[in-house]
Amino acid sequence: MKVADILGEQTLQVVADDPKQTTLVDPKTKIQTLIPKDPNKPGMITKDPNSNKFVVNTQQSGEVDQTIKPGEQVEVAAMEKAVSRKQQQAAGIAHAAQKGEIPASKLRGASKEMAKMNQSDLTDFASTKHKGLPDRVA
């Protein structure tokens, strides 16, 4: 299973937008993603001129589109590295289960889904450095 099978082509919903951040939620898992409006921090939401849809890229620094409002749908750009400490930790736990260090029956939530990924993609996610990552995002 590839990263895109689990994390790609995902749509999040805007639940809150204030001057400091935009809050997105995954309708399936109910996990919240906080996108800061500070252009120096990773996370940007832009409107694709071709499809007229909002797209979030959590690995690139930039601005959040000023026209976004609660209720809007936002597509997630393809990811190759973990975008939060929680995601990196879940990948690390799933990687440990793949290697047999912990039983797969102990996995829950995101780590259970991530354990289905191929080992090289999972290794990329698990080896992401924590520096500069927010605590929670994807």
For each residue, the residues with C-beta under 8 A, 3 or more apart:
1: 5 6 116 117 118
2: 5 6 8 117 118 121
3: 6 7 8 78 79 80 117 121 124 125
4: 7 8 9 78
5: 1 2 8 116 117
6: 1 2 3 113 114 116 117
7: 3 4 10 76 79 138
8: 2 3 4 5 76 78 79
9: 4 75 76
10: 7 26 75 76
11: 27 73 74 75 76
12: 24 25 26 27 33 56 73 74 75 76
13: 24 25 27 71 72 73 74
14: 17 22 23 24 54 68 69 70 71 72 73 74
15: 23 24 25 32 70
16: 22 23 70
17: 14 22 23 68 69 70
18: 21 22
19: 37
20: 36 37 38
21: 18 34 35 36 37
22: 14 16 17 18 34 35 37 45 64 68
23: 14 15 16 17 32 33 34 35
24: 12 13 14 15 32 33 34 35 56 74
25: 12 13 15 30 31 32 33
26: 10 12 29 30 31 33 138
27: 11 12 13 30
28:
29: 26 109 110
30: 25 26 27
31: 25 26 110 136 138
32: 15 23 24 25 136
33: 12 23 24 25 26 56 58 136 137 138
34: 21 22 23 24 134 136 137
35: 21 22 23 24 43 44 45 56 58 64 137
36: 20 21 41 43 134
37: 19 20 21 22 63 64
38: 20 41
39: 44 61 62 63
40: 61
41: 36 38 61 134
42: 58 59 60 61 83 132 133 134
43: 35 36 56 57 58 60 61 62 64 134 137
44: 35 39 56 57 60 61 62 63 64
45: 22 35 54 55 56 57 64 65 68 74
46: 54 55 57 62 63 65
47: 52 53 54 55 65 67
48: 51 52 53 54 55
49: 52
50:
51: 48
52: 47 48 49
53: 47 48 73 74 75
54: 14 45 46 47 48 65 68 72 73 74 75
55: 45 46 47 48 74 75 76 77
56: 12 24 33 35 43 44 45 74 75 76 77
57: 43 44 45 46 60 62 77
58: 33 35 42 43 76 77 79 83 84 137 138
59: 42 77 79 81 83
60: 42 43 44 57
61: 39 40 41 42 43 44
62: 39 43 44 46 57
63: 37 39 44 46 66
64: 22 35 37 43 44 45 68
65: 45 46 47 54 68
66: 63
67: 47
68: 14 17 22 45 54 64 65 72 74
69: 14 17 72
70: 14 15 16 17
71: 13 14
72: 13 14 54 68 69
73: 11 12 13 14 53 54
74: 11 12 13 14 24 45 53 54 55 56 68
75: 9 10 11 12 53 54 55 56
76: 7 8 9 10 11 12 55 56 58 79 138
77: 55 56 57 58 59
78: 3 4 8
79: 3 7 8 58 59 76 82 83
80: 3 121 124
81: 59 124 125 128
82: 79 85 87 88 91 125 126 128 133
83: 42 58 59 79 87 133 134 137 138
84: 58 87 88 133 134 135 136 137 138
85: 82 88 89 130 133 134 135 136
86: 89 90 110 135 136 137
87: 82 83 84 90 91 110 125 137 138
88: 82 84 85 91 92 125 126 128 130 133
89: 85 86 92 93
90: 86 87 93 94 109 110 111 114
91: 82 87 88 94 95 111 114 122 125 126 128
92: 88 89 95 96 126
93: 89 90 96 97 102 107 111
94: 90 91 97 98 107 111 112 114 115 117 122 126
95: 91 92 98 99 119 122 123 126
96: 92 93 99 101 102
97: 93 94 100 101 102 103 104 106 107 111 115
98: 94 95 115 119 122
99: 95 96
100: 97
101: 96 97
102: 93 96 97 106 107
103: 97 106
104: 97 107 115
105:
106: 97 102 103
107: 93 94 97 102 104 111 112 115
108: 111 112
109: 29 90 112 113
110: 29 31 86 87 90 113 114
111: 90 91 93 94 97 107 108 114 115
112: 94 107 108 109 115
113: 6 109 110 116
114: 6 90 91 94 110 111 117 122 125
115: 94 97 98 104 107 111 112 122
116: 1 5 6 113
117: 1 2 3 5 6 94 114 121 122 125
118: 1 2 121 122
119: 95 98 122 123
120: 123 124
121: 2 3 80 117 118 124 125
122: 91 94 95 98 114 115 117 118 119 125 126
123: 95 119 120 126 127
124: 3 80 81 120 121 127 128
125: 3 81 82 87 88 91 114 117 121 122 128
126: 82 88 91 92 94 95 122 123
127: 123 124
128: 81 82 88 91 124 125 133
129: 132 133
130: 85 88 133
131:
132: 42 129
133: 42 82 83 84 85 88 128 129 130 137
134: 34 36 41 42 43 83 84 85 137
135: 84 85 86
136: 31 32 33 34 84 85 86
137: 33 34 35 43 58 83 84 86 87 133 134
138: 7 26 31 33 58 76 83 84 87
